[in-house]
Amino acid sequence: MADKTEEAGGVHFPFPFTPYAIQKDFMAALYQVLEAGKIGIFESPTGTGKSLSLICGALSWLRDFEQKKQEEEERLLEARADPLNDGKGQAPCPPPSCQQSPGSPRAAGEPDWVTQFVQKKEERELVDRLKEGQVRRKKREERLRQIRHNASLKFAAKRMRQEDEETERLLRLSREMLAAGTGPEQLAWGEDELVLAEYESDEEKGSASGLDADEDDLEEEHVTKIYYCSRTHSQLAQFVHEVQKSPFGKDTRLVSLGSRQNLCVNEDVRKLGSVQLINDRCVELQRSKHEKKSVVEEEKPGRRRRLEPRATCPFYNHKQLQLLRDEVLLEVKDIEQLVALGKEARACPYYGSRFAIPAAQLVVLPYQILLHAAARQAAGIRLQGQVVVIDEAHNLIDTITGIHSVEVSGSQLCQAHSQLLQYMERYGKRLKAKNLMYIKQILYVLEKFVTVLGGNVKQSPNTQSLSQAGTELKTVSDFLFESQIDNINLFKLFGFTERYGAVLAPSREQPKLSGFQHFLQSLQPGVTAAPAAPAEEGEDRALRPASPLMHIEGFLAALTTANQDGRVILSRQGSLSQSSLKFLLLNPAVHFAQVVKECRAVVLAGGTMQPVSDFREQLLACAGVEAERVVEFSCGHVIPADNILPLVICSGPSNQQLEFTYQKRELPQMMDETGRILCNLCNVVPGGVVCFFPSYAYQRQVHAHWDKSGLLARLAVRKKIFQEPQRVNQVEQVLLEYSRCIQHCGQAGGMVTGALMFSVVGGKLSEGINFSDNLGRCVVMVGMPFPSIRSAELQEKMAYLDQTLPRAPGQVPPGKALVENLCMKAVNQSIGRAIRHQKDFASIVLLDQRYARPPILAKLPAWIRDRVQVKATFGPAFAALRKFHREKSGSS
């Protein structure tokens, strides 16, 4: 369908088709939030076109912003160039992005001539910056235009790639020759000193120097842009495809960011498998490329200084990265397309995409990169004055908490100590005094961490039994004092491990090689140097786990957090190897504060954002955001009002009150009543029924009880029964069989009318799964999925909120509100699996009388809350369900 331009709130929004009224409202509200520099919380149910509304609304604002900024710059330059403007008139107003901040007023009492001189100097500097910006912008546009229309440039790049491929072919032949034993014989110990260092031509030296020589060509000024992030790579890919189909798909400079594991095209690095190993190896290759350190041999007659050859990454090449950067900006590409382009161009997509960030208008990236300051810095992301859109933001608080919470096991502590001790014993005499001091401090800290758990670093963690068992929580300062490391500067120690962690890691498994040995090993990647200590027979050395020292680095970083914002959990579980130390972040706002402070505007969007009080109180208010800056937008669903039937059922067919508390839910009569309700539902609901239980343990218990009582057999008369699989790799197969069963039953007729899926709240099927149409004609929630109040982490979080958040008169304590909100967020995600488009219909059945309480009902999404019916007894509820599905099935 041809693109349309819709007007909402006085703004023209290009759209691929005629939008719904709620999409117009969404785009207008989003535009105003970005224009006014607000923090927006946007809720748009699944099936209402949220992604397109975000794309067209945000990019329309960016289009207008760029146009206004360019017009203001041109007006300023014209005013400055006008010979009639001799400076006597009022100085032209600079564009908003260039204006001086109000926090730096002119000093009082300065003479007028000084003020005028300074003002004119600032105007000249501003004009110079604007001119430079124009030159850079025109240069970029011309470069992209040439690549788009000039085939000879692409041909030259292709020829260069073919030359590289020929070099690779010759190297491959050399590897095969060495593997066949036809190459030079193995040198004896000491003979490698006589071998010449690997020769490099001047051209190779130029490219091997990395990007230092031509960094200006790759580094550009950061234009105003939108950072869009979501939870998974599949969600990001789906968003990119929506951009490609939108009216902005041809003209938007979009960059997709991902991890090295997703973007690396160097097969020798990719085959390492582990994320940490891939990261470490990539960093090592870049360090080799940039440093090219020379090895100075001992001063002896006849010996001379020579360069130590190091393995480098062939995909980290300036010319190819420059070409890849421009190709990325030329047209919208997702991660898979970016990887394919990187392979074709023989350039690294991981670094190529990062070099494209400054000139990009839309950057698509995972949560983890945007929400972690160190990850942002490593990726070259600058948030000052930019727009951030966080989609699927319902779990944002948990995500920030998880990213900054770190756990290390007793086994990892002992391994890190052992590896570091071997490194020091082997290379200690070659180390500088300060580095040796830091290594000894790390060894001391690791020993004290093991001691505080009740273990000993000199013994195997697997054979050490701990005298005490249980969980203990401490403040950071108390933990450091008990560990006897409160006198050590952890900031310096963390900085040292961050800089040298990959080098210090496992010296026993990766002994230092001479230049020629390293060259031989690079030619024969399957051959590993023999370890210093004998390895066990049959040990797999190809894929070793990441260094435990990397985990220690993260734990040390977490301990530098302010004392009141986190806790340390000491978990002692029988043996030392199973015990652990965990840093628990209590205040995620400390890490989100920098994002909201630097950004022009931040948008939190999702299909179910209720209850929003968590975002306002725990995240935004604690991050220093004033209440007036926060804007909420929630739209209804596009389905007709009579296409959904939400019911709260308070009692079952035998008048058993439904209240699935921990004390009552395991009673046989409660499980029997639940089974009778499901039997009745399956008799009147066509297609698929999805039944959510509060936990895996309870779901197994109920299933076993029904199997024993015969209720499971009664259910199977009408619906084939499926259970959520234990393993992630089985989910797709189970869903496929579930779908086929429903489709077959709909065509064949007979007693079995569909399928019944037993699922778990917070499990594999409660988020991101689409039970549209016949796959989900009814969603049942058994009880309320409150988190375990016995959890030490939850208790500490509740106590922290009670102490830090203000409590208004008549409101529940913040800690109790947290528990209710966690429960209802999980409920809202689960019931959102049904009703996926405008013509869909479904019933939603909430089995627990506590759902009828007004404070709980208020936490449901508005489009469900406004239509919910509370039924005190089962008879009227069953009649409403039977009527609803009879009418809808007859009209569909």
Secondary structure as UniProt FT lines:
FT   STRAND          4..8
FT   TURN            9..10
FT   STRAND          11..15
FT   HELIX           21..36
FT   STRAND          39..43
FT   TURN            46..47
FT   HELIX           50..81
FT   TURN            83..84
FT   HELIX           96..98
FT   TURN            102..103
FT   TURN            108..109
FT   HELIX           112..149
FT   HELIX           151..179
FT   TURN            180..181
FT   TURN            189..190
FT   HELIX           191..194
FT   HELIX           202..208
FT   TURN            209..211
FT   TURN            213..214
FT   HELIX           215..218
FT   STRAND          226..230
FT   HELIX           233..245
FT   TURN            247..251
FT   STRAND          254..256
FT   HELIX           260..263
FT   HELIX           267..270
FT   TURN            271..272
FT   HELIX           275..291
FT   STRAND          294..295
FT   TURN            301..302
FT   STRAND          306..307
FT   TURN            314..315
FT   HELIX           318..330
FT   HELIX           335..345
FT   HELIX           349..355
FT   TURN            356..359
FT   STRAND          362..366
FT   HELIX           367..371
FT   HELIX           373..379
FT   TURN            384..385
FT   STRAND          387..390
FT   HELIX           393..395
FT   HELIX           396..403
FT   STRAND          406..409
FT   HELIX           410..427
FT   HELIX           428..430
FT   HELIX           433..453
FT   TURN            457..458
FT   TURN            461..463
FT   STRAND          470..475
FT   HELIX           476..482
FT   TURN            483..484
FT   TURN            486..487
FT   HELIX           490..504
FT   TURN            505..509
FT   HELIX           515..523
FT   TURN            525..526
FT   TURN            537..538
FT   HELIX           548..559
FT   HELIX           563..565
FT   STRAND          566..572
FT   TURN            576..578
FT   STRAND          580..585
FT   HELIX           589..598
FT   STRAND          601..606
FT   HELIX           613..614
FT   HELIX           615..621
FT   TURN            622..624
FT   HELIX           627..629
FT   STRAND          630..634
FT   HELIX           641..643
FT   STRAND          644..649
FT   TURN            653..654
FT   TURN            662..666
FT   HELIX           668..684
FT   STRAND          687..693
FT   HELIX           696..709
FT   HELIX           711..718
FT   STRAND          719..723
FT   HELIX           728..730
FT   HELIX           731..748
FT   STRAND          754..760
FT   TURN            761..762
FT   TURN            764..765
FT   HELIX           773..776
FT   STRAND          778..782
FT   TURN            789..790
FT   HELIX           792..804
FT   TURN            809..810
FT   HELIX           814..831
FT   TURN            832..833
FT   TURN            838..839
FT   STRAND          842..847
FT   HELIX           849..852
FT   HELIX           854..857
FT   TURN            858..859
FT   HELIX           862..865
FT   TURN            866..867
FT   STRAND          869..871
FT   HELIX           874..891
//
